[in-house]
């Protein structure tokens, strides 16, 4: 039980000292002389702050209040800008999602059309090269040969005629 007594004594002393300090503060605030001195001190402080701001303004130096206002304003603008960036990102994602199926189908169709065009171009190129080609010239040795006509039997080549002498 001796452990309990010092703890209780400590609590009693703390409560009684808090009460005493509270009564003294209350009495001082109720005292018109102290109350007037405190209010005059706050008024003097306020005038000093105003004089300081006026002097800094005359020197074109920002006061702490100016810096604080600017800081709050910058934070506000920064938050708004982040919101705008997030909105733009969401719109960008939605546009990509909407365009993806349309683009993939269009790209496939375009690839098919390009393949057909390439095939057609190759066919047209082959045809034009065939039209431009002329038959090869017949060698001179083959100019006098007779060509078999369909349905007729092949004829034998004639022997060239030689001039007969008058004695025969």
Biotite code that builds the C-alpha atoms (Angstrom):
import biotite.structure as struc

atoms = struc.array([
    struc.Atom([0.000, 0.000, 0.000], chain_id="A", res_id=1, res_name="UNK", atom_name="CA", element="C"),
    struc.Atom([2.955, 2.278, 0.326], chain_id="A", res_id=2, res_name="UNK", atom_name="CA", element="C"),
    struc.Atom([3.180, 2.197, -3.482], chain_id="A", res_id=3, res_name="UNK", atom_name="CA", element="C"),
    struc.Atom([-0.322, 3.596, -3.744], chain_id="A", res_id=4, res_name="UNK", atom_name="CA", element="C"),
    struc.Atom([0.150, 6.482, -1.321], chain_id="A", res_id=5, res_name="UNK", atom_name="CA", element="C"),
    struc.Atom([2.931, 8.333, -3.190], chain_id="A", res_id=6, res_name="UNK", atom_name="CA", element="C"),
    struc.Atom([0.934, 8.066, -6.403], chain_id="A", res_id=7, res_name="UNK", atom_name="CA", element="C"),
    struc.Atom([-2.143, 9.494, -4.757], chain_id="A", res_id=8, res_name="UNK", atom_name="CA", element="C"),
    struc.Atom([-0.102, 12.292, -3.193], chain_id="A", res_id=9, res_name="UNK", atom_name="CA", element="C"),
    struc.Atom([1.390, 13.177, -6.539], chain_id="A", res_id=10, res_name="UNK", atom_name="CA", element="C"),
    struc.Atom([-2.059, 13.339, -8.147], chain_id="A", res_id=11, res_name="UNK", atom_name="CA", element="C"),
    struc.Atom([-3.356, 15.527, -5.301], chain_id="A", res_id=12, res_name="UNK", atom_name="CA", element="C"),
    struc.Atom([-0.423, 17.926, -5.645], chain_id="A", res_id=13, res_name="UNK", atom_name="CA", element="C"),
    struc.Atom([-0.852, 18.133, -9.445], chain_id="A", res_id=14, res_name="UNK", atom_name="CA", element="C"),
    struc.Atom([-4.579, 18.873, -9.148], chain_id="A", res_id=15, res_name="UNK", atom_name="CA", element="C"),
    struc.Atom([-4.137, 21.441, -6.448], chain_id="A", res_id=16, res_name="UNK", atom_name="CA", element="C"),
    struc.Atom([-1.335, 23.222, -8.340], chain_id="A", res_id=17, res_name="UNK", atom_name="CA", element="C"),
    struc.Atom([-3.412, 23.260, -11.543], chain_id="A", res_id=18, res_name="UNK", atom_name="CA", element="C"),
    struc.Atom([-6.329, 24.722, -9.634], chain_id="A", res_id=19, res_name="UNK", atom_name="CA", element="C"),
    struc.Atom([-4.097, 27.360, -8.044], chain_id="A", res_id=20, res_name="UNK", atom_name="CA", element="C"),
    struc.Atom([-2.585, 28.372, -11.380], chain_id="A", res_id=21, res_name="UNK", atom_name="CA", element="C"),
    struc.Atom([-6.063, 28.538, -12.936], chain_id="A", res_id=22, res_name="UNK", atom_name="CA", element="C"),
    struc.Atom([-7.321, 30.812, -10.115], chain_id="A", res_id=23, res_name="UNK", atom_name="CA", element="C"),
    struc.Atom([-4.313, 33.108, -10.428], chain_id="A", res_id=24, res_name="UNK", atom_name="CA", element="C"),
    struc.Atom([-4.784, 33.395, -14.219], chain_id="A", res_id=25, res_name="UNK", atom_name="CA", element="C"),
    struc.Atom([-8.490, 34.075, -13.746], chain_id="A", res_id=26, res_name="UNK", atom_name="CA", element="C"),
    struc.Atom([-7.782, 36.752, -11.146], chain_id="A", res_id=27, res_name="UNK", atom_name="CA", element="C"),
    struc.Atom([-5.195, 38.388, -13.427], chain_id="A", res_id=28, res_name="UNK", atom_name="CA", element="C"),
    struc.Atom([-7.587, 38.457, -16.392], chain_id="A", res_id=29, res_name="UNK", atom_name="CA", element="C"),
    struc.Atom([-10.332, 39.932, -14.237], chain_id="A", res_id=30, res_name="UNK", atom_name="CA", element="C"),
    struc.Atom([-7.982, 42.626, -12.969], chain_id="A", res_id=31, res_name="UNK", atom_name="CA", element="C"),
    struc.Atom([-8.672, 45.730, -15.102], chain_id="A", res_id=32, res_name="UNK", atom_name="CA", element="C"),
    struc.Atom([-5.064, 46.906, -14.870], chain_id="A", res_id=33, res_name="UNK", atom_name="CA", element="C"),
    struc.Atom([-3.634, 43.605, -16.230], chain_id="A", res_id=34, res_name="UNK", atom_name="CA", element="C"),
    struc.Atom([-6.437, 43.272, -18.757], chain_id="A", res_id=35, res_name="UNK", atom_name="CA", element="C"),
    struc.Atom([-5.780, 46.803, -20.068], chain_id="A", res_id=36, res_name="UNK", atom_name="CA", element="C"),
    struc.Atom([-2.030, 46.134, -20.271], chain_id="A", res_id=37, res_name="UNK", atom_name="CA", element="C"),
    struc.Atom([-2.598, 42.940, -22.294], chain_id="A", res_id=38, res_name="UNK", atom_name="CA", element="C"),
    struc.Atom([-5.026, 44.655, -24.689], chain_id="A", res_id=39, res_name="UNK", atom_name="CA", element="C"),
    struc.Atom([-2.596, 47.591, -25.156], chain_id="A", res_id=40, res_name="UNK", atom_name="CA", element="C"),
    struc.Atom([0.245, 45.120, -25.834], chain_id="A", res_id=41, res_name="UNK", atom_name="CA", element="C"),
    struc.Atom([-1.847, 43.398, -28.532], chain_id="A", res_id=42, res_name="UNK", atom_name="CA", element="C"),
    struc.Atom([-2.781, 46.764, -30.040], chain_id="A", res_id=43, res_name="UNK", atom_name="CA", element="C"),
    struc.Atom([0.878, 47.817, -30.079], chain_id="A", res_id=44, res_name="UNK", atom_name="CA", element="C"),
    struc.Atom([1.815, 44.535, -31.724], chain_id="A", res_id=45, res_name="UNK", atom_name="CA", element="C"),
    struc.Atom([-0.873, 45.060, -34.374], chain_id="A", res_id=46, res_name="UNK", atom_name="CA", element="C"),
    struc.Atom([0.343, 48.603, -35.093], chain_id="A", res_id=47, res_name="UNK", atom_name="CA", element="C"),
    struc.Atom([3.942, 47.349, -35.349], chain_id="A", res_id=48, res_name="UNK", atom_name="CA", element="C"),
    struc.Atom([2.867, 44.694, -37.852], chain_id="A", res_id=49, res_name="UNK", atom_name="CA", element="C"),
    struc.Atom([1.001, 47.318, -39.902], chain_id="A", res_id=50, res_name="UNK", atom_name="CA", element="C"),
    struc.Atom([4.002, 49.669, -39.819], chain_id="A", res_id=51, res_name="UNK", atom_name="CA", element="C"),
    struc.Atom([6.300, 46.834, -40.858], chain_id="A", res_id=52, res_name="UNK", atom_name="CA", element="C"),
    struc.Atom([4.024, 45.901, -43.784], chain_id="A", res_id=53, res_name="UNK", atom_name="CA", element="C"),
    struc.Atom([3.839, 49.565, -44.868], chain_id="A", res_id=54, res_name="UNK", atom_name="CA", element="C"),
    struc.Atom([7.640, 49.912, -44.744], chain_id="A", res_id=55, res_name="UNK", atom_name="CA", element="C"),
    struc.Atom([8.165, 46.648, -46.641], chain_id="A", res_id=56, res_name="UNK", atom_name="CA", element="C"),
    struc.Atom([5.543, 47.697, -49.181], chain_id="A", res_id=57, res_name="UNK", atom_name="CA", element="C"),
    struc.Atom([7.352, 51.011, -49.687], chain_id="A", res_id=58, res_name="UNK", atom_name="CA", element="C"),
    struc.Atom([10.569, 49.079, -50.332], chain_id="A", res_id=59, res_name="UNK", atom_name="CA", element="C"),
    struc.Atom([8.688, 46.655, -52.616], chain_id="A", res_id=60, res_name="UNK", atom_name="CA", element="C"),
    struc.Atom([9.541, 43.730, -50.348], chain_id="A", res_id=61, res_name="UNK", atom_name="CA", element="C"),
    struc.Atom([6.794, 41.170, -49.724], chain_id="A", res_id=62, res_name="UNK", atom_name="CA", element="C"),
    struc.Atom([5.713, 40.609, -46.149], chain_id="A", res_id=63, res_name="UNK", atom_name="CA", element="C"),
    struc.Atom([5.209, 37.225, -44.510], chain_id="A", res_id=64, res_name="UNK", atom_name="CA", element="C"),
    struc.Atom([1.468, 37.611, -45.054], chain_id="A", res_id=65, res_name="UNK", atom_name="CA", element="C"),
    struc.Atom([2.060, 38.288, -48.763], chain_id="A", res_id=66, res_name="UNK", atom_name="CA", element="C"),
    struc.Atom([4.242, 35.208, -49.042], chain_id="A", res_id=67, res_name="UNK", atom_name="CA", element="C"),
    struc.Atom([1.637, 33.129, -47.204], chain_id="A", res_id=68, res_name="UNK", atom_name="CA", element="C"),
    struc.Atom([-1.168, 34.355, -49.493], chain_id="A", res_id=69, res_name="UNK", atom_name="CA", element="C"),
    struc.Atom([0.957, 33.618, -52.545], chain_id="A", res_id=70, res_name="UNK", atom_name="CA", element="C"),
    struc.Atom([1.768, 30.140, -51.204], chain_id="A", res_id=71, res_name="UNK", atom_name="CA", element="C"),
    struc.Atom([-1.927, 29.363, -50.659], chain_id="A", res_id=72, res_name="UNK", atom_name="CA", element="C"),
    struc.Atom([-2.756, 30.646, -54.127], chain_id="A", res_id=73, res_name="UNK", atom_name="CA", element="C"),
    struc.Atom([-0.032, 28.536, -55.722], chain_id="A", res_id=74, res_name="UNK", atom_name="CA", element="C"),
    struc.Atom([-1.264, 25.432, -53.905], chain_id="A", res_id=75, res_name="UNK", atom_name="CA", element="C"),
    struc.Atom([-4.788, 26.120, -55.121], chain_id="A", res_id=76, res_name="UNK", atom_name="CA", element="C"),
    struc.Atom([-3.636, 26.564, -58.725], chain_id="A", res_id=77, res_name="UNK", atom_name="CA", element="C"),
    struc.Atom([-1.482, 23.445, -58.463], chain_id="A", res_id=78, res_name="UNK", atom_name="CA", element="C"),
    struc.Atom([-4.418, 21.366, -57.227], chain_id="A", res_id=79, res_name="UNK", atom_name="CA", element="C"),
    struc.Atom([-6.640, 22.672, -60.009], chain_id="A", res_id=80, res_name="UNK", atom_name="CA", element="C"),
    struc.Atom([-3.961, 21.905, -62.585], chain_id="A", res_id=81, res_name="UNK", atom_name="CA", element="C"),
    struc.Atom([-3.582, 18.350, -61.273], chain_id="A", res_id=82, res_name="UNK", atom_name="CA", element="C"),
    struc.Atom([-7.338, 17.919, -61.567], chain_id="A", res_id=83, res_name="UNK", atom_name="CA", element="C"),
    struc.Atom([-7.250, 19.142, -65.154], chain_id="A", res_id=84, res_name="UNK", atom_name="CA", element="C"),
    struc.Atom([-4.354, 16.806, -65.973], chain_id="A", res_id=85, res_name="UNK", atom_name="CA", element="C"),
    struc.Atom([-6.251, 13.856, -64.501], chain_id="A", res_id=86, res_name="UNK", atom_name="CA", element="C"),
    struc.Atom([-9.312, 14.775, -66.557], chain_id="A", res_id=87, res_name="UNK", atom_name="CA", element="C"),
    struc.Atom([-7.263, 15.021, -69.751], chain_id="A", res_id=88, res_name="UNK", atom_name="CA", element="C"),
    struc.Atom([-5.659, 11.637, -69.021], chain_id="A", res_id=89, res_name="UNK", atom_name="CA", element="C"),
    struc.Atom([-9.090, 10.049, -68.518], chain_id="A", res_id=90, res_name="UNK", atom_name="CA", element="C"),
    struc.Atom([-10.350, 11.569, -71.779], chain_id="A", res_id=91, res_name="UNK", atom_name="CA", element="C"),
    struc.Atom([-7.248, 10.343, -73.604], chain_id="A", res_id=92, res_name="UNK", atom_name="CA", element="C"),
    struc.Atom([-7.784, 6.811, -72.302], chain_id="A", res_id=93, res_name="UNK", atom_name="CA", element="C"),
    struc.Atom([-11.450, 6.858, -73.301], chain_id="A", res_id=94, res_name="UNK", atom_name="CA", element="C"),
    struc.Atom([-10.622, 8.106, -76.797], chain_id="A", res_id=95, res_name="UNK", atom_name="CA", element="C"),
    struc.Atom([-8.010, 5.386, -77.227], chain_id="A", res_id=96, res_name="UNK", atom_name="CA", element="C"),
    struc.Atom([-10.503, 2.768, -76.070], chain_id="A", res_id=97, res_name="UNK", atom_name="CA", element="C"),
    struc.Atom([-13.117, 4.049, -78.520], chain_id="A", res_id=98, res_name="UNK", atom_name="CA", element="C"),
    struc.Atom([-10.702, 4.233, -81.460], chain_id="A", res_id=99, res_name="UNK", atom_name="CA", element="C"),
    struc.Atom([-8.959, 0.897, -80.879], chain_id="A", res_id=100, res_name="UNK", atom_name="CA", element="C"),
    struc.Atom([-11.630, -1.411, -82.404], chain_id="A", res_id=101, res_name="UNK", atom_name="CA", element="C"),
    struc.Atom([-12.317, 0.933, -85.303], chain_id="A", res_id=102, res_name="UNK", atom_name="CA", element="C"),
    struc.Atom([-8.636, 1.314, -86.127], chain_id="A", res_id=103, res_name="UNK", atom_name="CA", element="C"),
    struc.Atom([-7.839, -2.397, -85.938], chain_id="A", res_id=104, res_name="UNK", atom_name="CA", element="C"),
    struc.Atom([-10.711, -3.297, -88.308], chain_id="A", res_id=105, res_name="UNK", atom_name="CA", element="C"),
    struc.Atom([-9.817, -0.479, -90.675], chain_id="A", res_id=106, res_name="UNK", atom_name="CA", element="C"),
    struc.Atom([-6.152, -1.449, -90.602], chain_id="A", res_id=107, res_name="UNK", atom_name="CA", element="C"),
    struc.Atom([-6.986, -5.057, -91.468], chain_id="A", res_id=108, res_name="UNK", atom_name="CA", element="C"),
    struc.Atom([-9.186, -3.973, -94.361], chain_id="A", res_id=109, res_name="UNK", atom_name="CA", element="C"),
    struc.Atom([-6.502, -1.563, -95.567], chain_id="A", res_id=110, res_name="UNK", atom_name="CA", element="C"),
    struc.Atom([-3.874, -4.326, -95.471], chain_id="A", res_id=111, res_name="UNK", atom_name="CA", element="C"),
    struc.Atom([-6.160, -6.588, -97.526], chain_id="A", res_id=112, res_name="UNK", atom_name="CA", element="C"),
    struc.Atom([-6.768, -3.844, -100.077], chain_id="A", res_id=113, res_name="UNK", atom_name="CA", element="C"),
    struc.Atom([-3.033, -3.159, -100.344], chain_id="A", res_id=114, res_name="UNK", atom_name="CA", element="C"),
    struc.Atom([-2.345, -6.876, -100.917], chain_id="A", res_id=115, res_name="UNK", atom_name="CA", element="C"),
    struc.Atom([-4.952, -7.009, -103.696], chain_id="A", res_id=116, res_name="UNK", atom_name="CA", element="C"),
    struc.Atom([-3.507, -3.870, -105.289], chain_id="A", res_id=117, res_name="UNK", atom_name="CA", element="C"),
    struc.Atom([-0.008, -5.373, -105.234], chain_id="A", res_id=118, res_name="UNK", atom_name="CA", element="C"),
    struc.Atom([-1.317, -8.564, -106.897], chain_id="A", res_id=119, res_name="UNK", atom_name="CA", element="C"),
    struc.Atom([-3.187, -6.585, -109.544], chain_id="A", res_id=120, res_name="UNK", atom_name="CA", element="C"),
    struc.Atom([-0.112, -4.443, -110.233], chain_id="A", res_id=121, res_name="UNK", atom_name="CA", element="C"),
    struc.Atom([1.990, -7.594, -110.734], chain_id="A", res_id=122, res_name="UNK", atom_name="CA", element="C"),
    struc.Atom([-0.616, -9.058, -113.114], chain_id="A", res_id=123, res_name="UNK", atom_name="CA", element="C"),
    struc.Atom([-0.843, -5.834, -115.133], chain_id="A", res_id=124, res_name="UNK", atom_name="CA", element="C"),
    struc.Atom([2.955, -5.680, -115.299], chain_id="A", res_id=125, res_name="UNK", atom_name="CA", element="C"),
    struc.Atom([3.122, -9.225, -116.620], chain_id="A", res_id=126, res_name="UNK", atom_name="CA", element="C"),
    struc.Atom([0.475, -8.491, -119.247], chain_id="A", res_id=127, res_name="UNK", atom_name="CA", element="C"),
    struc.Atom([2.186, -5.328, -120.472], chain_id="A", res_id=128, res_name="UNK", atom_name="CA", element="C"),
    struc.Atom([5.526, -7.063, -120.740], chain_id="A", res_id=129, res_name="UNK", atom_name="CA", element="C"),
    struc.Atom([3.847, -9.830, -122.768], chain_id="A", res_id=130, res_name="UNK", atom_name="CA", element="C"),
    struc.Atom([2.234, -7.322, -125.124], chain_id="A", res_id=131, res_name="UNK", atom_name="CA", element="C"),
    struc.Atom([5.445, -5.464, -125.723], chain_id="A", res_id=132, res_name="UNK", atom_name="CA", element="C"),
    struc.Atom([7.335, -8.628, -126.658], chain_id="A", res_id=133, res_name="UNK", atom_name="CA", element="C"),
    struc.Atom([7.484, -9.294, -130.440], chain_id="A", res_id=134, res_name="UNK", atom_name="CA", element="C"),
    struc.Atom([7.955, -12.746, -131.840], chain_id="A", res_id=135, res_name="UNK", atom_name="CA", element="C"),
    struc.Atom([11.537, -13.677, -132.419], chain_id="A", res_id=136, res_name="UNK", atom_name="CA", element="C"),
    struc.Atom([12.648, -13.323, -136.059], chain_id="A", res_id=137, res_name="UNK", atom_name="CA", element="C"),
    struc.Atom([12.775, -16.572, -138.066], chain_id="A", res_id=138, res_name="UNK", atom_name="CA", element="C"),
    struc.Atom([16.279, -17.635, -139.019], chain_id="A", res_id=139, res_name="UNK", atom_name="CA", element="C"),
    struc.Atom([17.033, -17.404, -142.721], chain_id="A", res_id=140, res_name="UNK", atom_name="CA", element="C"),
    struc.Atom([17.494, -21.140, -143.116], chain_id="A", res_id=141, res_name="UNK", atom_name="CA", element="C"),
    struc.Atom([13.933, -21.730, -141.962], chain_id="A", res_id=142, res_name="UNK", atom_name="CA", element="C"),
    struc.Atom([12.302, -19.169, -144.202], chain_id="A", res_id=143, res_name="UNK", atom_name="CA", element="C"),
    struc.Atom([11.836, -21.598, -147.126], chain_id="A", res_id=144, res_name="UNK", atom_name="CA", element="C"),
    struc.Atom([10.625, -24.579, -145.203], chain_id="A", res_id=145, res_name="UNK", atom_name="CA", element="C"),
    struc.Atom([7.033, -25.498, -145.642], chain_id="A", res_id=146, res_name="UNK", atom_name="CA", element="C"),
    struc.Atom([4.959, -25.736, -142.587], chain_id="A", res_id=147, res_name="UNK", atom_name="CA", element="C"),
    struc.Atom([2.618, -28.629, -142.260], chain_id="A", res_id=148, res_name="UNK", atom_name="CA", element="C"),
    struc.Atom([-0.938, -27.594, -142.427], chain_id="A", res_id=149, res_name="UNK", atom_name="CA", element="C"),
    struc.Atom([-3.338, -29.357, -140.133], chain_id="A", res_id=150, res_name="UNK", atom_name="CA", element="C"),
    struc.Atom([-5.222, -32.199, -141.793], chain_id="A", res_id=151, res_name="UNK", atom_name="CA", element="C"),
    struc.Atom([-2.709, -32.618, -144.682], chain_id="A", res_id=152, res_name="UNK", atom_name="CA", element="C"),
    struc.Atom([0.095, -35.105, -144.771], chain_id="A", res_id=153, res_name="UNK", atom_name="CA", element="C"),
    struc.Atom([3.556, -33.710, -144.698], chain_id="A", res_id=154, res_name="UNK", atom_name="CA", element="C"),
    struc.Atom([5.096, -33.298, -148.148], chain_id="A", res_id=155, res_name="UNK", atom_name="CA", element="C"),
    struc.Atom([8.617, -34.119, -149.049], chain_id="A", res_id=156, res_name="UNK", atom_name="CA", element="C"),
    struc.Atom([10.903, -31.337, -149.877], chain_id="A", res_id=157, res_name="UNK", atom_name="CA", element="C"),
    struc.Atom([11.474, -30.956, -153.610], chain_id="A", res_id=158, res_name="UNK", atom_name="CA", element="C"),
    struc.Atom([14.798, -31.298, -155.146], chain_id="A", res_id=159, res_name="UNK", atom_name="CA", element="C"),
    struc.Atom([15.991, -28.195, -156.762], chain_id="A", res_id=160, res_name="UNK", atom_name="CA", element="C"),
    struc.Atom([15.780, -28.284, -160.527], chain_id="A", res_id=161, res_name="UNK", atom_name="CA", element="C"),
    struc.Atom([18.912, -28.199, -162.443], chain_id="A", res_id=162, res_name="UNK", atom_name="CA", element="C"),
    struc.Atom([19.164, -27.154, -166.030], chain_id="A", res_id=163, res_name="UNK", atom_name="CA", element="C"),
    struc.Atom([19.206, -30.055, -168.404], chain_id="A", res_id=164, res_name="UNK", atom_name="CA", element="C"),
    struc.Atom([21.675, -30.092, -171.166], chain_id="A", res_id=165, res_name="UNK", atom_name="CA", element="C"),
    struc.Atom([20.402, -29.878, -174.722], chain_id="A", res_id=166, res_name="UNK", atom_name="CA", element="C"),
    struc.Atom([21.882, -33.237, -175.651], chain_id="A", res_id=167, res_name="UNK", atom_name="CA", element="C"),
    struc.Atom([19.524, -35.196, -173.516], chain_id="A", res_id=168, res_name="UNK", atom_name="CA", element="C"),
])
